[in-house]
Amino acid sequence: MSISLSKAGTGDNMDVETREGIMVIADIENGTLHRSTLELLGKARELADSRKTSVSVALAGNNVGELKQVLFEHGADRVYIMDCEELGTFDPATYKEAYISIIKEAKPEVILISATHRGRSIAPRIAAHLATGLTADCTDLYFDEKGNFIQVRPAYAGNIYAHILSRTKPAMSTVRPGVFKPIQRIPGRTGEAVVMPKTLCPRGALRTISKTHREIASITEAKVIITVGRGLRRKEDIELVKKLARIIGASVGATRPLVDMGWMPKENQVGYSGNIVKPRIYIGLGVSGSPMHVIGMKDSEIIVSVNKDPNAPIVNISDYAIIGDLYEFIEKLTKETERLKSKIS
Ligand SMILES: Cc1cc2nc3c(=O)[nH]c(=O)nc-3n(C[C@H](O)[C@H](O)[C@H](O)COP(=O)(O)OP(=O)(O)OC[C@H]3O[C@@H](n4cnc5c(N)ncnc54)[C@H](O)[C@@H]3O)c2cc1C
């Protein structure tokens, strides 16, 4: 694997004012912190300690102030709280305004954002507003011996890792959930809470008319995932997989070709351009195990694969490889689980 060093940003906003510290933008889903925020905080803490600087968090939303304690206990030194009614519904344009106010106040050197759908929608907006560079989907971050902030991400279809130095400040990175680990919680750890004045609350542009619930649990949170690949013959057969998933309490993931064909939603894609997952059990049905897919699931605790081809790459990384037909596997596992469940109830 080779390494390249490239530079991000146009280099024309090297501001004269001093910027310091690492800021994490908190990602909030249904009033609770998305776990990726604590993962980013873990990395921010490590980076800040290596640079002898501080970690702050931008916490924006409605009735979110109470979340500050969790952030302190996971490594934040300072939490900037923008608590506004207008932030009750996630709207990237409104949230961007809130974060810009916080960033202007905090003047961080580095800003880390989760690559969730919320993070992905606000990060470029913030970067454009600040006229700064943004490196998406980083897999590692570090300060080099000269004190430069380096962002590492796969490039050229994952064949190399690019080490990117931003010429502009603040340097901004998005990181997918699951890449870093939170620090061990320190109960009772406190920090400074900076409550932003209500006069800075942005004007909301969206009104919620109704809310829908996702049919499938988020695969980044799932403990068990059944991922289907191109071995599946017809779109309708997804229902067989969903049924099995319901019975065994799994979420359903998909390889990119199935998403591209419109058989599964993008949010269920596993891999380089989808989600990074780390379930306790990953079951791949008719998945070949291309590098682009494996990058998103290789850290699963137990990998099970069902493939007709004994030479499929996924077989080599499987803890249990079943060489056979996925339809037969689905049918047998569904029947057997139903039989066992009926005995219990
Ligand atoms: C920039 C870029 C980004 C990408 N990002 C992603 C990504 O995020 N995620 C992703 O998954 N891919 C991604 N890809 C695509 C990736 O390179 C592969 O093409 C893809 O992962 C292959 O999907 P698959 O395993 O479903 O299909 P295939 O490679 O076609 O494999 C199908 C497998 O099913 C087996 N099979 C067939 N019938 C049966 C049966 N009845 N029972 C059991 N086994 C059977 C076959 O033996 C084969 O191994 C990306 C590609 C590019 C260029």
The ligand as a Gaussian input file, in Angstrom:
#p B3LYP/6-31G(d) Opt

LIG

0 1
 C      -15.877000       3.666000      -6.043000
 C      -16.583000       2.382000      -5.733000
 C      -17.242000       2.261000      -4.533000
 C      -17.898000       1.070000      -4.199000
 N      -18.532000       0.973000      -2.991000
 C      -19.107000      -0.178000      -2.653000
 C      -19.754000      -0.333000      -1.382000
 O      -19.835000       0.595000      -0.565000
 N      -20.310000      -1.542000      -1.089000
 C      -20.295000      -2.609000      -1.941000
 O      -20.817000      -3.673000      -1.594000
 N      -19.712000      -2.477000      -3.160000
 C      -19.137000      -1.293000      -3.524000
 N      -18.589000      -1.182000      -4.769000
 C      -18.779000      -2.287000      -5.732000
 C      -17.805000      -3.426000      -5.505000
 O      -16.598000      -3.153000      -6.172000
 C      -18.403000      -4.759000      -6.010000
 O      -18.767000      -4.632000      -7.358000
 C      -19.614000      -5.225000      -5.211000
 O      -19.323000      -5.207000      -3.820000
 C      -20.007000      -6.636000      -5.616000
 O      -21.264000      -6.916000      -5.056000
 P      -21.777000      -8.403000      -4.856000
 O      -20.847000      -9.129000      -3.945000
 O      -23.209000      -8.311000      -4.479000
 O      -21.754000      -8.989000      -6.348000
 P      -20.782000     -10.015000      -7.063000
 O      -19.383000      -9.590000      -6.950000
 O      -21.349000     -10.193000      -8.418000
 O      -20.950000     -11.354000      -6.222000
 C      -22.100000     -12.152000      -6.199000
 C      -21.735000     -13.436000      -5.445000
 O      -22.898000     -14.188000      -5.259000
 C      -22.531000     -15.563000      -5.405000
 N      -23.765000     -16.285000      -5.753000
 C      -24.464000     -16.224000      -6.901000
 N      -25.602000     -16.936000      -6.793000
 C      -25.596000     -17.500000      -5.560000
 C      -26.502000     -18.326000      -4.847000
 N      -27.662000     -18.749000      -5.389000
 N      -26.192000     -18.695000      -3.587000
 C      -25.028000     -18.285000      -3.001000
 N      -24.149000     -17.500000      -3.634000
 C      -24.436000     -17.083000      -4.884000
 C      -21.472000     -15.576000      -6.464000
 O      -20.654000     -16.731000      -6.368000
 C      -20.707000     -14.292000      -6.153000
 O      -19.606000     -14.549000      -5.292000
 C      -17.918000      -0.005000      -5.113000
 C      -17.246000       0.126000      -6.322000
 C      -16.584000       1.301000      -6.644000
 C      -15.872000       1.417000      -7.941000

